[in-house]
Each structure stands twice: as structure tokens, then as C-alpha cells.
Amino acid sequence: MRLLDLQAAILYEDNHLLVVNKPAGIPVQGDKTGDEPLVEMLQRLRQKLEEKPGAAYVAPVHRLDRPVTGVCVFAKTSKAAGRLSDQFRNGIPHKKYLAWLMPRCDQPEKPLPAEGELFDQIKKKPGGTSLIVPADDRQGKPSHLIWRLLKQGNNRVFVEVELGTGRHHQIRVQFASRGWVVVGDKRYGSKRALPDRSIALHAAEITLNHPISGQSITIQAPPPASWTEWGPHTGRKL
């Protein structure tokens, strides 16, 4: 990704906070692929724009999955990083997502109500997948979300999701367990991947407390330009 494009993706910035609209396909932090992560790109961008002779401080305080787009928060000082990390650890930020869902390829289609809540126990498996487990599984963590149906088509729906908890792959696995999968998410049952290897899940909004002033701020990110009236193309006619 070009630094010029990354600069255009900045949603909010001050002396302590840096928030960007994360593109799909880029890891927030380094992983086994060796691909340059978003945090290192932002360090290079800050170094260039501020003409710093040495390394520029940028630290991630939460994560978005590699194929997911949207609001991603970074700290520009160690003090801000500590305070923001505490907020995320304690579940203070309020997060809203947008998602296109379609019936799982391996299950019969079930209708999705206009709104609802999901409560589950989620366990992360070795290899990067999560699953729902019984309530008495000690490795499971309580997971909660609320959704609202925004649009309904022949074979996909558009929903807004508010997270009550922030578990690994939470939105993806909770909907998949009910017979609906995020468009393009082959890991949890989508028949086809999207051409750019993204999934139709977007972190649209976050509300948190500024790490220095304590003031509540809300930051929004527009969904990907590739999303049409009926979401991203999967390579087949809807």
C-alpha cells in the first residue's frame, strides 16, 4: 500500500491518537506471512511526514482481522497506548460493524429476524479459528452482540452489529452458527471468496474516551468503495 493512500485513510489524528480506515488484506501487526503490517506502515508515514530522524512511535491498541476493513485505533505515545489498552481490556469502547451475510453453503437457509441478540461461549482453537462451546467449557468466554437488519435481498442480508464483547472472530462465528455467514468468509462456510480476499465485514464506528482529555469521541469509517447497493461482488449473479 502506498503511503499516499494510507495518509488518505486517516480518520482522526492528534498528538496522542491516530485512527485509520484499515484496508482489507493488511495485518494490523506482523504475522507469519512476513507481509508489512499496518503499524509499520504508519510508523514510516509518521516518520516521513514529521521528518523524524529516528523511529516514530505508533502502537496498536486493538486488532481487526486481516480481511476486515474499518476503524482501527493506534497510539502515538506510550502514555496513550497504556490508557487505550486499558479501555479495550475493560470493554469500554463501543463498536459498531456493518456486515453482508448470506446462507451457509453447508446448512439449510434459516430466516434472519429483523433484530436480535446473541449470547454464546466462544473458544479460540489452535490454528486461528474459533468455535462456540457449551456453557460449562472453562476455555470458553462469554460473547454477546446485538444486530439490526438494514436490508434484505434474495440471498443476502445487510446488518448493523453492536458488540457487547470483543472475542476472536466473534461476529463471524456467532452468525455462522445460526446458518448465516459473512460474504466471502470461506473459513466459516462461505462457498466463494471475494476477489480481493476480503470479507464483507466492516468496523464502521467506535466510541471511546480520549486517552489524555478523557473526552468521549466517536469516529466513523465509510465502508469500502467496492461495496455496491447489494454489497461486494462474489463473481456470480445475485
C-alpha positions in Angstrom: 0.0 0.0 0.0 1.3 3.4 -1.0 1.9 5.9 1.9 -0.1 8.5 0.0 -3.1 6.1 0.1 -2.5 5.4 3.7 -2.4 9.1 4.5 -5.8 9.5 2.8 -7.2 6.7 5.0 -6.5 8.6 8.3 -9.8 9.3 10.0 -8.6 11.2 13.1 -5.2 12.3 14.4 -3.8 14.5 17.2 -0.7 14.4 19.4 -1.7 11.1 21.1 -4.1 9.3 18.9 -4.1 8.0 15.3 -7.2 6.3 13.8 -7.3 4.9 10.3 -9.8 3.2 8.0 -8.0 -0.1 7.7 -7.9 -1.6 4.1 -8.6 -5.3 3.7 -5.7 -7.8 3.3 -3.2 -6.0 5.6 -2.4 -7.4 9.1 -2.5 -4.9 11.9 0.6 -6.4 13.4 3.3 -8.7 12.0 2.4 -12.3 11.4 4.0 -15.5 9.9 3.4 -14.3 6.3 6.1 -11.6 6.7 3.9 -9.0 5.0 4.4 -5.5 6.2 1.8 -4.8 8.9 -0.3 -1.6 9.2 1.6 -0.5 12.3 4.9 -0.4 10.5 3.4 1.4 7.5 2.0 4.1 9.9 5.4 4.4 11.6 7.0 5.0 8.2 4.3 7.5 7.3 4.7 9.4 10.5 8.5 9.4 10.1 8.2 10.9 6.6 5.5 13.5 7.3 7.1 14.7 10.5 10.7 14.4 9.1 11.8 12.4 12.1 15.5 11.3 12.1 14.7 8.2 14.1 11.9 5.8 14.6 8.4 7.2 15.0 6.2 5.8 17.8 3.0 4.1 16.7 1.4 1.3 18.7 -1.8 -0.7 18.0 -4.2 -0.9 20.9 -6.6 -3.4 19.4 -6.9 -5.6 16.3 -9.0 -6.2 13.3 -8.8 -9.4 11.4 -6.7 -9.3 8.2 -9.7 -9.5 5.8 -11.8 -6.9 7.7 -11.9 -3.2 7.0 -12.7 -0.2 9.1 -11.9 1.8 12.2 -8.5 0.8 13.7 -7.0 2.7 16.6 -3.3 3.4 17.3 -1.5 5.4 20.0 1.2 7.9 19.2 2.6 8.0 22.8 3.3 5.3 25.4 1.0 7.0 27.8 -1.8 7.0 25.4 -1.0 3.3 24.5 -1.3 2.2 28.1 -4.6 4.1 28.7 -6.2 3.0 25.5 -5.2 -0.6 26.0 -6.8 -0.5 29.5 -10.0 0.8 27.8 -10.1 -2.1 25.3 -9.2 -4.6 28.0 -12.1 -3.4 30.1 -14.6 -3.3 27.3 -15.2 0.5 27.4 -15.1 1.3 23.7 -18.5 0.9 21.9 -18.1 -0.7 18.5 -20.5 -0.9 15.6 -19.9 -3.1 12.5 -21.6 -3.4 9.1 -21.8 -6.9 7.5 -23.3 -8.6 4.5 -24.5 -12.1 5.3 -25.6 -15.0 3.2 -26.8 -18.5 4.0 -24.0 -21.0 4.8 -23.3 -23.4 2.0 -23.5 -26.5 4.3 -26.7 -25.7 6.1 -30.4 -25.1 5.1 -31.4 -21.5 4.9 -32.9 -20.1 8.1 -34.7 -16.7 8.2 -32.9 -13.9 10.0 -35.2 -11.8 12.3 -35.3 -8.0 11.9 -33.3 -7.7 15.1 -31.9 -9.7 17.9 -29.2 -10.6 20.4 -26.8 -13.5 20.5 -25.2 -14.9 23.7 -22.6 -17.7 23.4 -19.4 -19.1 24.9 -16.6 -18.8 22.3 -13.3 -20.7 22.4 -10.3 -20.0 20.2 -8.8 -23.1 18.6 -5.2 -23.6 17.6 -4.8 -22.5 14.0 -6.7 -19.3 14.2 -10.4 -20.5 14.2 -13.0 -20.0 16.9 -16.0 -22.1 17.8 -19.0 -22.0 20.1 -18.8 -24.3 23.1 -21.1 -25.4 25.9 -21.6 -23.0 28.8 -19.6 -25.3 31.1 -16.5 -25.3 28.9 -13.9 -23.4 31.0 -11.9 -22.3 28.0 -15.0 -20.6 26.5 -15.5 -16.8 27.0 -18.9 -15.1 27.3 -19.8 -13.4 24.0 -22.6 -11.0 23.3 -23.8 -9.0 20.3 -26.9 -7.1 19.1 -27.9 -6.9 15.5 -30.4 -4.9 13.4 -31.4 -5.9 9.9 -30.9 -2.9 7.5 -31.7 -4.5 4.1 -32.8 -7.9 2.8 -32.4 -9.4 -0.7 -32.9 -12.7 -2.3 -29.8 -14.5 -0.9 -28.1 -12.0 1.4 -28.9 -9.5 4.1 -27.2 -6.3 5.4 -26.9 -5.9 9.1 -25.6 -3.5 11.7 -23.9 -5.2 14.7 -23.1 -3.7 18.1 -20.6 -5.7 20.1 -21.1 -6.3 23.8 -17.8 -8.2 23.9 -14.8 -8.4 21.7 -13.9 -12.1 21.2 -11.8 -13.6 18.5 -13.8 -13.8 15.2 -16.9 -13.2 17.3 -19.3 -11.8 14.6 -18.1 -14.4 12.1 -18.6 -17.4 14.3 -21.8 -16.3 16.1 -23.7 -15.7 12.8 -22.2 -18.8 11.2 -23.5 -20.9 14.0 -27.0 -19.7 13.1 -26.7 -20.6 9.4 -25.6 -17.2 8.2 -22.0 -16.4 7.1 -20.2 -13.2 6.3 -20.0 -12.9 2.5 -16.6 -14.1 1.3 -15.7 -15.8 4.6 -14.7 -19.3 3.5 -13.3 -20.1 6.9 -16.8 -20.2 8.4 -18.8 -21.6 5.5 -19.0 -19.1 2.6 -18.9 -21.0 -0.7 -16.8 -18.4 -2.5 -14.1 -16.0 -1.5 -14.1 -12.4 -2.7 -11.7 -11.4 -5.4 -9.6 -9.2 -3.1 -9.6 -11.8 -0.3 -11.6 -9.5 1.9 -14.8 -10.5 3.7 -17.9 -8.3 3.9 -17.3 -7.2 7.4 -16.6 -3.5 8.2 -15.8 -1.8 11.5 -18.0 1.3 10.9 -17.8 3.2 14.2 -16.1 3.4 17.6 -16.8 5.5 20.6 -14.0 5.7 23.2 -12.5 8.1 25.8 -9.6 10.2 24.6 -6.6 8.8 26.4 -5.5 12.3 27.7 -8.5 14.6 27.9 -10.9 11.8 28.9 -13.5 13.3 26.5 -15.8 10.8 24.7 -15.2 10.8 21.0 -16.9 8.9 18.2 -15.1 8.1 14.9 -16.7 6.6 11.8 -15.3 5.0 8.7 -17.1 4.8 5.4 -17.4 1.2 4.0 -15.2 0.1 1.1 -15.8 1.8 -2.2 -16.2 -1.7 -3.7 -19.4 -2.2 -1.8 -22.4 -1.6 -4.1 -26.1 -1.4 -3.1 -26.0 -5.1 -2.5 -22.5 -5.4 -1.2 -19.3 -6.8 -2.7 -19.4 -8.9 -5.8 -18.6 -12.6 -5.4 -18.1 -13.3 -9.0 -21.6 -14.6 -9.7 -25.0 -13.0 -10.4 -27.1 -12.4 -7.3 
